[in-house]
Amino acid sequence: MSLIDTAIILAGGKSTRMGFDKQLINVEGFSNTDYSVKTLRPLLKNIIVVTNKPGLYKDKDIIITKDCYKGYGPLGGIHAGLLESKSLYNYFIACDMPYINAGYIKYMMKKIYENNFITDAVITKFEDWIEPFNAFYSRRLIPVIEESMINGNKKIGKFLEKSNVLYIEEKVARGFSPDWGMFINLNTEKDLENIESKLNRRIII
């Protein structure tokens, strides 16, 4: 098993606020997932996409998997990605997060090495909350997540209570992304308009 060479993209689910599947968002001919793959590949050679629509990703140089436990939302996606991975540590991002910060990913990887690989996850704090994506999770968490799901818990923060988590403080993360852009996800039509304005590119859905 390798230590840190895998990125996992969660690309499933219809947005109740947008009314369409967010993995279909297209930026000038490229899906947001394609953009993520292209950006992450130089950092993490193996890419896994967790999706309920595998046909969207055929003929691509990525690994496809799906949730084993249905109805658990992002928690089920994290579990499925970890099961499929051959890497001890795995970087997780959602398909609707358009900004990937390579410097921050490298920083989190460095912290894993500095902690001698005893950390179960590297998660960023935002005020009293946590940012569950743009984060690293270890395969050691698989049984902890399974126990949480069996007990009916769908919240990511719940299983982390029993885990050895390295939390990165907000002020540290803002040194890499002052506007918190690397944690933004697309939930509404207004979010899409804002991204179009920032990227100066037309987004098609």
ZICOR-V197934 format. One line per field, one symbol per residue. phi: phi as a letter, one per 30 degrees, with the letter a starting at -180 (. if undefined). psi: psi as a letter, one per 30 degrees, with the letter a starting at -180 (. if undefined). A space follows every 10 residues. Layout:
phi = ???
psi = ???
This chain:
phi = .dcbbbcbcd bbjddddcib dddcebchjb dddedddddd edcbdcbccc bcbdddbdic dbccbbddcd ichedddded dddddccdcb dcbcdccdcc cddddddddd ddddchicdd abbccbhccb cdchacbcdd deddddddde didcdddddd dccdccccde dddddcbeci ddcdbccbdd eddddedddh bdccb
psi = kldjgkkkkj ilkkkffegl jfffkkjhfk leeeeeeeef efejfkkkkj lgifffglgk ilkkllkejk ggbeeeeeee eeefkgkekk kkllfgjfjk jeeeeeeeee eeefghgfkf ljkkkjbgll jflhlkklff feeeeeeeee ggkfkefeff fgljkjkkle eeeffeiegg efgkljflee eeeeeeeefh lkkk.
